[in-house]
Amino acid sequence: MRQWDVYLYAFQQEQPHPVVVLSNDEICANPDIQFVNGLLCSSLRQDRVLKRREAFLDQGDGLDWRTAVRCDFIYTLHKPLFGEQRGRVSDVRQIELLRKLRFCFRWPLA
């Protein structure tokens, strides 16, 4: 598991959903750390437009179809509940997700 990987995650009260891993590679690789941070993804119907708090991923990122990434809430995810790796967020989309996170959390430019 690495930062920007896309995995299926077994949420307890729902079907598995894709998540984007945000934690750095050192945290992801450390077996003593049981949790990582990530963003929830959900399939995007063709007729639904993205909300201001969302970005999108698609086949170029390892998903089967256009998928919304919720950028206004960072989840704490238990490593043992991660399932199949679906892909990796492309460099261009990483920049878009970072911009969206900065917008949602009102983080200033450094």
C-alpha positions as CSV (number, residue, x, y, z in Angstrom):
1,M,0.0,0.0,0.0
2,R,1.3,3.5,-1.0
3,Q,0.0,7.0,-1.0
4,W,-2.4,7.6,-3.9
5,D,-3.2,3.9,-4.4
6,V,-6.9,3.1,-4.9
7,Y,-8.2,0.1,-3.0
8,L,-11.6,-1.4,-2.2
9,Y,-12.4,-0.9,1.5
10,A,-14.8,-3.1,3.5
11,F,-16.9,-0.5,5.3
12,Q,-18.8,-2.2,8.1
13,Q,-22.4,-1.2,7.2
14,E,-22.1,-0.9,3.4
15,Q,-20.8,-2.7,0.4
16,P,-17.0,-2.2,-0.3
17,H,-16.2,1.2,-1.8
18,P,-13.0,2.4,-3.4
19,V,-10.8,4.7,-1.3
20,V,-7.8,6.8,-2.2
21,V,-5.0,6.4,0.3
22,L,-3.7,9.8,1.6
23,S,-1.2,8.7,4.3
24,N,2.5,8.8,3.3
25,D,4.4,5.7,2.2
26,E,6.2,5.4,5.6
27,I,2.9,5.2,7.5
28,C,1.4,2.8,4.9
29,A,4.4,0.5,5.1
30,N,4.8,0.5,8.9
31,P,3.2,-2.7,10.4
32,D,3.0,-1.1,13.8
33,I,0.6,1.6,12.5
34,Q,-2.8,0.0,12.0
35,F,-4.6,3.0,10.4
36,V,-4.2,5.2,7.4
37,N,-6.1,8.2,6.1
38,G,-8.1,8.1,2.9
39,L,-10.9,9.6,0.8
40,L,-14.1,7.8,0.0
41,C,-15.1,7.2,-3.6
42,S,-18.6,6.4,-5.0
43,S,-19.8,5.7,-8.6
44,L,-21.0,8.7,-10.4
45,R,-24.2,8.3,-12.5
46,Q,-23.9,9.7,-15.9
47,D,-26.5,12.4,-15.3
48,R,-25.1,13.6,-12.0
49,V,-22.7,16.6,-12.0
50,L,-19.8,16.8,-9.5
51,K,-20.4,18.7,-6.3
52,R,-18.0,21.5,-5.4
53,R,-16.4,19.2,-2.7
54,E,-15.8,16.3,-5.2
55,A,-13.2,15.4,-7.8
56,F,-13.4,12.5,-10.2
57,L,-11.4,9.4,-11.1
58,D,-12.1,7.0,-13.9
59,Q,-10.5,4.1,-15.9
60,G,-7.2,5.9,-16.1
61,D,-7.0,5.6,-12.3
62,G,-7.9,1.9,-12.2
63,L,-11.7,2.2,-11.8
64,D,-14.4,0.7,-14.0
65,W,-16.3,3.9,-14.5
66,R,-16.4,7.6,-13.6
67,T,-16.2,7.8,-9.8
68,A,-16.7,10.8,-7.4
69,V,-14.1,11.3,-4.7
70,R,-15.4,13.2,-1.7
71,C,-12.7,15.7,-0.7
72,D,-14.3,17.4,2.3
73,F,-13.9,14.5,4.8
74,I,-10.8,12.4,5.5
75,Y,-11.5,8.9,6.8
76,T,-9.4,6.9,9.2
77,L,-9.2,3.5,7.7
78,H,-8.1,0.2,9.4
79,K,-5.4,-1.5,7.3
80,P,-6.8,-5.1,7.7
81,L,-10.1,-4.0,6.1
82,F,-8.4,-3.1,2.8
83,G,-9.3,-5.4,-0.1
84,E,-8.2,-5.5,-3.7
85,Q,-6.0,-2.8,-5.1
86,R,-7.9,-1.2,-8.0
87,G,-5.3,1.2,-9.3
88,R,-3.4,4.4,-8.6
89,V,-4.4,8.0,-9.0
90,S,-2.7,9.6,-12.0
91,D,-0.3,12.5,-11.5
92,V,-2.8,14.9,-13.1
93,R,-5.6,13.8,-10.8
94,Q,-3.3,13.9,-7.7
95,I,-2.9,17.6,-8.4
96,E,-6.7,18.0,-8.8
97,L,-7.4,16.2,-5.5
98,L,-4.8,18.3,-3.7
99,R,-6.4,21.5,-5.0
100,K,-9.9,20.2,-4.0
101,L,-8.6,19.3,-0.5
102,R,-7.1,22.7,-0.1
103,F,-10.4,24.3,-1.2
104,C,-12.5,22.1,1.1
105,F,-10.3,22.7,4.2
106,R,-9.5,26.3,3.4
107,W,-5.8,25.5,3.5
108,P,-3.6,28.4,2.4
109,L,-0.9,28.1,-0.2
110,A,2.5,27.4,1.4
